[in-house]
Amino acid sequence: MTAPDLRDHAGWGRLIEKARRVLERTGGSLDGVITLAAPTQDERLVVIGVTGAHRSANAARLTVRLAELDEHLRAVHGTGLIETVSASAPLRNRPADAKREASARDALVSIANDGRHAGTAWYADWLERMRRDGTMTRIVRAGLPFADLVRVLDALPADGEPVPVFADRVLHDTKALTDGPLRGLLLRAVSGWQGVPQPVGREQERQLLEAVGLVSDDLASQVLVLNVPATGGLVGSWLTEAATAGVPLRVTLHQLRLAPLRLRCEEVYVCENPAVLRAAVTVHAGRSRPLVCTEGVPSAAAHHLLRAMVDGVIRWRNDFDWAGVRMTAAAFDRYPQAVPWRMSVENYDPGPSGPALIGVPAETPWDPRLRTAMVANGRAMMEERLLPALLADLA
């Protein structure tokens, strides 16, 4: 029997496999020991032959030193333990592999730290989560283009740009963000950036990408409005006629881009949930103040419409949860004329039955006391709880 054949021998198979695991774990050191639990008669006889010491047939465990195995194999077969184990498959050096992977992970972090968003809380949290859950290691092992991901994040937010056009501009590949691991990594990063759960399904993915100005479909990107008169082409006339009739109107990004638009109102209110707009229609019978509903994360269509608010005030609100306050803060960064609409600590009263606050706490720079109160209370508050007050504002 030759040394490579030992792996198929009834008494040697487990010894060789266990020796492989120990050698790979120690980088090929012969100082280790292997143990066989519940050994068979063939394994007992092999261990006796290797060690030269009798082992009882009743022994529950047998131990043998790797150096003894190596010495025996050289004497009998003329081939050492490492050569024998490597005959079936190359022997890995796991300590060296781990060192190389650690170095590669450090290189990825260095690339990320040169990114435009480095220093922001969401970016640091995103990197730390990928380090903790092994994503960084998987990126290294799979050879994924992490530098491309950082390049994409550096170019965001976009301004209502189609995904293929953006991908071609940034990565010189129109399909780079259509499918595949790079898109998945991008969606994970953006969900952390926006403070929302990772998307499930294409519709949630579309909404999330729109939050950073990437449009998958300008017909699917929509915004719901009530009593928002405007001038500018066909859509301007639609909005004005709908406002005159007090009828809610849903318009797409494609429609909004047909002609330059300008909103004809001194102020516009922005809510998150359609229930608020529906209640305004019911209670005020078409006499509501101008209202835009984002239906969650603002779409590219919503931002396109609100950019047409050249003069006047945008009164903005969201749910009192971490995603909601992040979206409110983002609105204040985007629109200089935006002000809070019942988004202060005085309006936060979730009661004992409010849903638990989940996720990383967000800053509330327009009212720092709000963040403190939300952390202390630990409960979210949906804007429907404020519905009577909101309807009074909209009257």
N, C-alpha and C positions, 0 to 999 in steps of 0.2 A: 504494500500500500504506500503510495506517495503522499507527501505532506498535504497537497491540495485536496486529496481524496478524503482526508480525515473528517472534513465537515459533514460528510454523508455517513460516517460510521456511527452506529448507535451509541457508543460510549464517548465519542468525541464531539458530537454536534453542539451540545449546550456549552461545553467547555470553550470551544472556539468562538461561539457567539458572545458569551460573557467576557471572554478575553478581549474581543473587539470593542465592546462597550467601554471597558476599563481603559484600554490603550487609547481610544479616541478621547476619552474624558481627561486623560493625564498627558496627552501629547506624546504618547509612545513610551512612557516610562515603564520599566519592568519591575518597579518596586511594589506594585500593587498585589492584591490578593483577590481571588474569586471564590465564591461559595455556591455550591449546588444544594438546593433544598429538595428533599424527597428524592434522593438519587436512585437511579435504577441499578440493577446488578451489573450491567455493562459499564456504567459510569463508575461504580465502586471499584471494579477491576482495573479500569484505566488509571484512576487516581492512585491505587496501590502501586501500579507499575511506574507511574511518574515519580511518586514520593519515596517508594521503597519502604513504606510503613503500612502495616496492616490496618484496615478499616473495617469495623464491624458491619455485618449485614443489617443490623438494626439501627445504624446511624441515621439520624434525621437530616443531618447536614454534613457535607464534606467540603473541606477548605484546601486550596492549593495555591502556592505562590506562583506568580507569573514567571519569576526567574527559574523556578523548578520546571515549569512547562517548557521554557525556552531551552534550558539545558538538555532536557529529555529529547525534544524534537531535533536538536542538533546532533545528539549522539546517535539517535535511531534513524533519522531521515536526512540528516545533513542540511537541514533548513531550519532557521530560527523561528520563534513564535511570530514576530512581526511579518516575516516573509510568508509564513503559512496563512496568517489571517488575511493578508493582502492579496492572496492568490485568487479569491473569489470576487473581491471588489477593493478598490483603493481605500486605504486607511485614512480617515479624516483626522486632522489635528484640531480638535475643537477649541482648545485655548488660543491657538493662533487664529482660528476663524473668528472667535469672539473678539480678539484684539483688532482684527481687520474691520469687523463690523462696527466696533465702537469708534474706530477712527473715521469710518465712512459716515456714521451718524453725526459725529462732531462736524464733519465737512458740510452735511446738510443743514445743521443748525447755523453754521457760519453763513451759508448762503441765505438762509431765512433772516438772519440778523442784519443782513445788508438790505433787506426789503424795505419798501416805503412805509409799511405799517408797523415795523419793528418799534417797540416801545409802547404800543397800545395794549390795553388789558386783554382784549379778546384774542389778539395775536399771540401773546405770551401763553394764555390759557390753551389755545389751539395747539401750539407746539408741545406744551407739557403733556397734554392728553395723548398726543400721538407718541410721545416718548414712553408714557406709562403703559399704554395698552399694546405696545409692540408694533404699531403702524410704521414707525421709523425703521425698524429692523426689516419689516416686510418690503418697504420701499427699497432698501439697500439690496436685499436678496433678489428682488425682482428686477432691479435696474430701472426703476420707474423714473421718468424725467422730472425730478423734483424742482430743478431750476426753472423748468417751464411753468410749473405751478406757481412759483414765487413771481415769475414774470407776469403771469395772468393777474394775480392778486395786486401787483404793483399798478396795473393798468385799470383797476377798478376803484370806484364805480365808473361805469360807462354812462353814456347819455342816450339811452334808448337805442342801442346799437344791435342789429341782428347778430345772433351768436356766430354764424359762419363768417360774417364780415369782420367781427371782432377777432375771431380765431386766426383769420388770415392776416390781419394787421399785426397781431402780437406774436403769433407763432408761425406764420407763413404756411398755414395748413387749415383750410376751411373746415375740415372734419375733425380737427384735434379735440374739440369739446363736444362732439356729437354723442359719443358713447365711449366706454372703456374706463380704465382706472384713473386717468387724469381727470375726467369729468366727475367721477366719484369723490376724488380727493378735493376737488374744487367745491362741490356741493357741501362736503363736510366743513370746509373752512368757512364758507359763506354762512352756513347755518349757525356756526359759532359767532361769526361777526354780527349777524342780525339777532342773535339770542333766541333762536327758535329751534324746535326739534328738527332732526335730519328729515328730509322729505321722503315720503313714500309714494311712489308712482309718478308718472310724467307730469300730471297736473300740478302737484306740489312742487316738483322740480322747476317747472316753468315759473311758478309764482316766486320761488326763492331767487332764481336768477334775475327776474325782473326787479327784485329789491335792490340789486346792484347795477341796474341799467342794462342788462342783457336780455334781449327779446328773442324768444324762440319763434313766436308767431304774432305778427302785429294785428291779426284778426282775433286771436284768443286773448290778447291783452285788452282789458276793458275797465271802465270806471262807471260807477252808479252815481247819478246826480239828481238833485231836486232843486228847482227854482234858481237855476244859474243862467241868467241871460248873457248872451255874448254876441259879438260881431265877428264876421269872418267866414265867408263862403257858406256852403250848404250846412255844415255842422253848426255854425253860429246861428243860422236861422232855426235849425231844429231846437237848439237849446233855448232860444228866446221863445219860440212857440210853446215848447213844453213848460217853460216857466210861467207863461201867461195862463196856461190851462191848469197849472199845478200838478202836472203829470211827471212821475219819475222817468228818467231816461237813462239808458245804458248805451255808451258810445265806445267804440274801439279805437285803439291807437292808429290803425289804418285810416279811419275816418277823420280823426283829429289832425292827421298830417296832410289832409287834402288842401288846406288853405291856412294861412296865418290866422290865429284866433286871439281874441281879446275879451276877457270877462268884463261885463258891464255891471259891476256891483262894488259897493264900498267895503264889503267884508264877506268872507265865505267861511262857513263852519265845516270842520272835518271831523268825522267820527269813524270808528273802526267797524262797528257791527251794523248789518242791514236792519236789525230790529229797531234801531233808533230812527233811521230814515222812514221805515214803514210806519212807525208810530207818528212821526211828524206829518205824514200824508193823511193818516186817519184823523188825528186830532185837529190839525190846522187847516185841513181841506184846501190845500193849495196855497195857503197864505204863510207858509213857513219861510223863514230866512233862508238864503242860499246855503245848501248843504251838499257836501261831497262825502261819499262813503267809500273807504278804502277796502272794506271786506277783508281785513287782515293786513298783511304786508302790502304797502302801496305798490300798485302796478306801474309799469312804464306809462300806461295810458293816464293814470291818476297824476303822475308827475308832469306829464306833458300838458294836461289841462290846467294844473295849478301854476305852471310857469306862465300861463296866459293871464294870471292875476298881476298885472303890471303895477297897479296902484291899489291901495287898500290893505286890509288886514286879513290874515289867515288865522283863524282860531282853531287850534289843533288839540285833539285829545285821542287817547287810546285806553285800553283796559289798564287797570292798576296791576300789572304783573311785570316781570322783568323784560319780557319781549315788548310789552306795550310801552314801558318807559324808554327802552332803547329806541323804538320807532319814533317816539315823541322827540327825544334828543336829536335824532337824525334829521327830523323835520326842521328843527330850529337851526341846525347847521346848514341845511339846504336852502331855507327860505328866510331871508333877513326880516321879512315882515310878519313872520309867524309868532304867535303868542299862545300861552297855555289856555285851554278852555276847560275849566274845572278839573285841572290836573295838579292841584296843590295838596298839601297835607291836610288842609281843612276839608277837602272833599273826600279824603280817604277814610272810609269807615266800613270795612268788609263784614263786620259782625262775626259771631262765633262759627257761622256755617260756611264762610267763604272757602273756596278751594285753596289748598296749600300752595305757597309760592315755591316753585322749583327752578333750578338753574342757578347760574352765577349772578349775584346781585349786580345791578347796574347803577351808574351814577344818575342823579337827577339835578343837573346844574341849575335849572331854573328855580328849584326849591330843594336845597340839600336836606331840609327837614323831612321831606317825603321819603327819601331813601332810608333814613334812620328809622322812621315810623314803620315802614314796610318790613325792614329786617327784624325789628322788635316784635311786630305782630305775626309775621310768618304766613299771612294769608293774602291771596289775591282778591281783587274786586273787579268784577266785570262792569262795563259801563251801563248795562241795563239797570243796575241798582240805582243809578243816578237819573233814571229816565224822567221822573217828574220835573227835576230841576233843568235837565237838558231841554225838555219840551218848552218850559217856561222861557228859556233863553232864545229858543227858535221862534217864539210867537211873534 
